[in-house]
Amino acid sequence: MSATAAVVLDALGDATRRAILEKLAGRLLEVGVLADQLPISPPAVSQQLRVLEDTELVVESVSGTRRCIASIVRG
């Protein structure tokens, strides 16, 4: 299901979510590596990633115990 423009704009209105998208910049990162680069707790990073996934701005890839995330937006 595609996110509406209002939902996407609301997601982009948060500074932490924008910082996550900037760090991803069209590349794949392990969630733990991404969390280490942000001034918030890993559970808070997961919460923000969930919002970005719901708006289809990022996609998750899981391989075994490795959880990676990638932005669909190019930097």
ZATORPA-381693 format. One record per residue (C-alpha): residue number from 1; x, y, z. Coordinates in Angstrom, 3 decimals. Each point is the difference from the previous one (the first is absolute). Layout:
ZATORPA-381693
<atom resi="NUM" x="X" y="Y" z="Z"/>
...
END
This chain:
ZATORPA-381693
<atom resi="1" x="0.000" y="0.000" z="0.000"/>
<atom resi="2" x="1.441" y="3.341" z="-1.036"/>
<atom resi="3" x="0.388" y="2.754" z="2.583"/>
<atom resi="4" x="-1.854" y="3.238" z="-0.625"/>
<atom resi="5" x="1.879" y="3.250" z="-0.532"/>
<atom resi="6" x="-1.191" y="1.326" z="3.373"/>
<atom resi="7" x="1.313" y="-3.078" z="1.837"/>
<atom resi="8" x="3.368" y="0.218" z="-1.771"/>
<atom resi="9" x="0.307" y="3.717" z="0.733"/>
<atom resi="10" x="-0.881" y="-0.634" z="3.642"/>
<atom resi="11" x="2.740" y="-2.658" z="0.191"/>
<atom resi="12" x="2.502" y="2.420" z="-1.539"/>
<atom resi="13" x="-1.004" y="2.688" z="2.499"/>
<atom resi="14" x="1.992" y="-1.731" z="2.744"/>
<atom resi="15" x="3.689" y="0.965" z="0.280"/>
<atom resi="16" x="1.064" y="-3.474" z="1.172"/>
<atom resi="17" x="-1.643" y="-1.713" z="-2.956"/>
<atom resi="18" x="1.623" y="2.501" z="-2.381"/>
<atom resi="19" x="3.382" y="-0.750" z="1.620"/>
<atom resi="20" x="-0.585" y="-3.721" z="-0.521"/>
<atom resi="21" x="-0.773" y="0.563" z="-3.679"/>
<atom resi="22" x="3.121" y="2.157" z="-0.386"/>
<atom resi="23" x="2.182" y="-2.702" z="1.576"/>
<atom resi="24" x="-1.474" y="-2.663" z="-2.266"/>
<atom resi="25" x="0.238" y="2.152" z="-3.171"/>
<atom resi="26" x="-0.985" y="-2.846" z="-2.316"/>
<atom resi="27" x="2.283" y="-2.587" z="1.608"/>
<atom resi="28" x="-0.516" y="-3.083" z="2.138"/>
<atom resi="29" x="0.990" y="0.169" z="3.688"/>
<atom resi="30" x="-0.361" y="-2.425" z="2.870"/>
<atom resi="31" x="-2.505" y="1.380" z="2.485"/>
<atom resi="32" x="2.554" y="-0.250" z="2.844"/>
<atom resi="33" x="2.558" y="2.012" z="-1.977"/>
<atom resi="34" x="-2.636" y="2.616" z="-0.760"/>
<atom resi="35" x="-1.041" y="0.140" z="3.674"/>
<atom resi="36" x="3.634" y="0.570" z="1.036"/>
<atom resi="37" x="0.072" y="3.103" z="-2.213"/>
<atom resi="38" x="-3.047" y="1.615" z="1.606"/>
<atom resi="39" x="-0.425" y="1.701" z="3.395"/>
<atom resi="40" x="-3.060" y="-2.089" z="0.919"/>
<atom resi="41" x="-0.459" y="-3.488" z="1.451"/>
<atom resi="42" x="-0.199" y="-3.072" z="-2.258"/>
<atom resi="43" x="-3.706" y="-0.512" z="0.868"/>
<atom resi="44" x="-0.670" y="3.613" z="-1.009"/>
<atom resi="45" x="1.833" y="-0.601" z="-3.287"/>
<atom resi="46" x="-2.187" y="-3.061" z="-0.620"/>
<atom resi="47" x="-3.115" y="2.048" z="0.696"/>
<atom resi="48" x="1.076" y="2.692" z="-2.471"/>
<atom resi="49" x="0.891" y="-2.638" z="-2.604"/>
<atom resi="50" x="-3.462" y="-1.524" z="0.379"/>
<atom resi="51" x="-1.547" y="3.371" z="-0.918"/>
<atom resi="52" x="2.301" y="0.301" z="-3.024"/>
<atom resi="53" x="-0.821" y="-3.577" z="-1.060"/>
<atom resi="54" x="-3.734" y="0.686" z="0.310"/>
<atom resi="55" x="0.408" y="2.982" z="-2.338"/>
<atom resi="56" x="2.107" y="-2.098" z="-2.396"/>
<atom resi="57" x="3.010" y="2.328" z="0.289"/>
<atom resi="58" x="2.253" y="-2.855" z="1.141"/>
<atom resi="59" x="0.037" y="-3.746" z="-0.488"/>
<atom resi="60" x="1.244" y="-2.683" z="2.349"/>
<atom resi="61" x="2.089" y="-3.021" z="-0.945"/>
<atom resi="62" x="0.511" y="-2.877" z="2.443"/>
<atom resi="63" x="2.613" y="-2.705" z="-0.454"/>
<atom resi="64" x="0.338" y="-2.308" z="2.993"/>
<atom resi="65" x="0.593" y="2.241" z="3.005"/>
<atom resi="66" x="1.113" y="2.915" z="-2.160"/>
<atom resi="67" x="-2.646" y="2.701" z="-0.424"/>
<atom resi="68" x="0.816" y="2.665" z="-2.572"/>
<atom resi="69" x="-1.891" y="3.050" z="-1.150"/>
<atom resi="70" x="0.243" y="2.005" z="-3.210"/>
<atom resi="71" x="-1.494" y="3.271" z="-1.123"/>
<atom resi="72" x="-1.924" y="0.029" z="-3.235"/>
<atom resi="73" x="0.834" y="3.709" z="-0.246"/>
<atom resi="74" x="3.293" y="0.759" z="-1.705"/>
<atom resi="75" x="2.314" y="2.472" z="1.780"/>
END
